[in-house]
Every structure is written in C-alpha cells, then in structure tokens.
C-alpha cells in the first residue's frame, strides 16, 4: 500500500542509519510500494575502503535478483 505524506504520495523512502558507539558500518533496508532500497553509512575514518563493501553488496543483490527472476519469484 502506497503511503501518503501531507496528502502527497511517497514515491521513494530510504532508511537513515545512525552510527552509535563503536559502530563503523550501518546498513538499512526498507521496502515500500514495490521498491527495495538499501542504505550504507560508514565512519570514513574507520572504513576507508567502504566502496569495496558497497560493491560487494551490489554484486550480491544482483545475484539474489537474478536467482529470484530465474526461479519465477520476481
């Protein structure tokens, strides 16, 4: 079901993941209106190679999606 904000349809929602304490990486996932959005937040001083992580998650998601489509589940 599509959500509304002040009477207007919400087209996209992205989670905001705050880093607390000694957390260096936060990952948020949110599904809404047929979309699935991921957010990655990192402490740039503690995770200088965050692009490696983001690329790996992107490859993983592509594999998951391809498998779901091949199985007729998407």
C-alpha positions as CSV (number, residue, x, y, z in Angstrom):
1,X,0.0,0.0,0.0
2,X,1.4,3.4,-1.0
3,X,1.9,5.8,1.9
4,X,1.0,9.5,1.8
5,X,2.7,12.5,3.4
6,X,0.5,15.6,3.7
7,X,-1.7,14.2,1.1
8,X,1.1,13.6,-1.5
9,X,2.1,10.0,-2.4
10,X,5.5,9.0,-1.1
11,X,7.4,7.7,-4.2
12,X,10.6,6.6,-2.5
13,X,11.9,6.0,1.0
14,X,15.5,5.5,2.0
15,X,16.4,4.4,5.6
16,X,18.7,6.6,7.6
17,X,21.1,4.6,9.7
18,X,22.8,6.5,12.6
19,X,26.2,5.2,13.8
20,X,26.4,5.0,17.5
21,X,29.2,4.0,19.9
22,X,31.8,1.9,18.3
23,X,29.8,1.0,15.2
24,X,31.7,1.7,12.0
25,X,29.2,0.4,9.4
26,X,25.4,0.6,9.4
27,X,23.2,-1.0,6.8
28,X,19.5,-0.2,6.4
29,X,16.9,-1.9,4.2
30,X,13.4,-0.7,3.5
31,X,10.7,-1.9,1.2
32,X,7.8,0.3,0.0
33,X,5.5,0.3,-3.0
34,X,7.3,-2.3,-5.0
35,X,10.8,-0.9,-4.3
36,X,13.6,-2.2,-2.0
37,X,16.1,0.3,-1.0
38,X,19.4,-0.2,0.8
39,X,21.5,2.5,2.6
40,X,25.1,2.0,3.8
41,X,26.5,4.5,6.2
42,X,30.2,4.3,7.3
43,X,32.6,6.2,9.5
44,X,35.1,7.4,6.9
45,X,38.0,7.3,9.3
46,X,37.4,3.7,10.3
47,X,36.2,2.3,7.0
48,X,38.4,3.9,4.3
49,X,37.6,1.0,1.8
50,X,33.8,1.4,2.1
51,X,33.5,1.3,-1.7
52,X,34.7,-2.4,-1.6
53,X,31.8,-3.2,0.8
54,X,29.2,-1.3,-1.3
55,X,30.4,-3.0,-4.5
56,X,30.2,-6.4,-2.8
57,X,26.7,-5.7,-1.6
58,X,25.7,-4.6,-5.1
59,X,27.1,-7.8,-6.7
60,X,25.3,-9.9,-4.0
61,X,22.0,-8.1,-4.7
62,X,22.4,-8.6,-8.4
63,X,22.9,-12.4,-7.8
64,X,19.9,-12.6,-5.5
65,X,17.7,-10.7,-8.0
66,X,18.9,-12.9,-10.9
67,X,18.2,-16.1,-8.9
68,X,14.7,-14.9,-8.0
69,X,13.9,-14.0,-11.6
70,X,15.2,-17.3,-12.9
71,X,13.0,-19.1,-10.3
72,X,10.0,-17.0,-11.3
73,X,9.7,-15.3,-7.9
74,X,10.3,-11.7,-9.1
